[in-house]
Amino acid sequence: MSNEVFKALADPHRRRILQLLKKRSMSVTDIQKHFAFTGATLSHHLDVLKRADLVTTERRGQFIHYALNTSVIEEVLSAFYSLFSC
């Protein structure tokens, strides 16, 4: 597990974004509705999540949709389980 993953998961706003994406893929506009901060701040959070490979992107017309990268999420959960299991 990379330091990028730990950095991404350290922020509560990014964890909230991941919770939202757990339900379905979303555009930036859809995600923005759940937060009071600026679009630039949201863009920064999404960039951190992308660099950690926790989310994937797909262009649909004019919009970019974000989704959980489930294979990396499974890897992270497995690593945490290995780290803390007896």
C-alpha positions as CSV (number, residue, x, y, z in Angstrom):
1,M,0.0,0.0,0.0
2,S,1.5,3.3,-1.0
3,N,1.8,6.5,1.0
4,E,-0.6,8.1,-1.5
5,V,-3.4,5.8,-0.2
6,F,-2.7,6.7,3.4
7,K,-2.6,10.4,2.5
8,A,-5.9,10.1,0.6
9,L,-7.7,8.2,3.4
10,A,-6.4,10.6,6.1
11,D,-8.9,13.3,5.1
12,P,-12.5,13.0,6.3
13,H,-13.8,14.8,3.2
14,R,-12.1,12.3,0.9
15,R,-13.5,9.4,2.9
16,R,-16.9,11.0,2.5
17,I,-16.4,11.2,-1.2
18,L,-15.5,7.5,-1.3
19,Q,-18.7,6.7,0.7
20,L,-20.8,8.6,-1.8
21,L,-19.1,6.7,-4.7
22,K,-19.7,3.4,-3.0
23,K,-23.4,3.8,-4.0
24,R,-22.8,4.8,-7.6
25,S,-20.5,6.7,-10.0
26,M,-21.0,10.4,-9.9
27,S,-20.1,13.5,-11.8
28,V,-18.3,16.4,-10.1
29,T,-21.6,18.3,-10.0
30,D,-23.3,15.4,-8.2
31,I,-20.5,15.2,-5.7
32,Q,-20.3,18.9,-5.2
33,K,-23.9,19.0,-3.9
34,H,-22.8,17.1,-0.8
35,F,-20.1,19.7,0.3
36,A,-20.0,23.4,1.1
37,F,-16.5,23.9,-0.2
38,T,-15.4,25.4,-3.6
39,G,-15.1,23.5,-6.8
40,A,-11.3,24.0,-6.7
41,T,-11.2,22.3,-3.3
42,L,-13.3,19.4,-4.6
43,S,-11.0,19.1,-7.6
44,H,-8.0,18.9,-5.3
45,H,-9.6,16.1,-3.2
46,L,-10.6,14.2,-6.4
47,D,-7.0,14.6,-7.7
48,V,-5.6,13.1,-4.5
49,L,-8.0,10.2,-4.7
50,K,-7.0,9.6,-8.4
51,R,-3.3,9.7,-7.6
52,A,-3.9,7.1,-4.9
53,D,-5.8,5.1,-7.6
54,L,-8.8,4.9,-5.3
55,V,-11.1,6.3,-7.9
56,T,-11.4,5.9,-11.7
57,T,-12.8,8.3,-14.2
58,E,-14.9,8.0,-17.3
59,R,-15.9,10.7,-19.7
60,R,-19.6,10.8,-20.5
61,G,-20.2,13.6,-23.0
62,Q,-19.2,16.8,-21.3
63,F,-19.0,15.3,-17.8
64,I,-16.4,13.2,-16.1
65,H,-17.8,10.6,-13.8
66,Y,-15.9,9.2,-10.8
67,A,-16.3,5.7,-9.5
68,L,-14.6,3.6,-6.8
69,N,-11.6,1.5,-8.0
70,T,-12.9,-1.6,-6.3
71,S,-9.7,-3.6,-6.9
72,V,-7.6,-1.1,-5.1
73,I,-10.1,-0.8,-2.3
74,E,-10.0,-4.6,-1.9
75,E,-6.2,-4.4,-1.8
76,V,-6.3,-1.7,0.9
77,L,-8.8,-3.7,3.0
78,S,-6.7,-6.8,2.7
79,A,-3.5,-4.9,3.7
80,F,-5.3,-3.5,6.8
81,Y,-6.6,-6.9,7.7
82,S,-3.1,-8.4,7.4
83,L,-1.6,-5.6,9.4
84,F,-4.0,-5.9,12.4
85,S,-4.9,-9.6,12.4
86,C,-3.4,-12.0,14.9
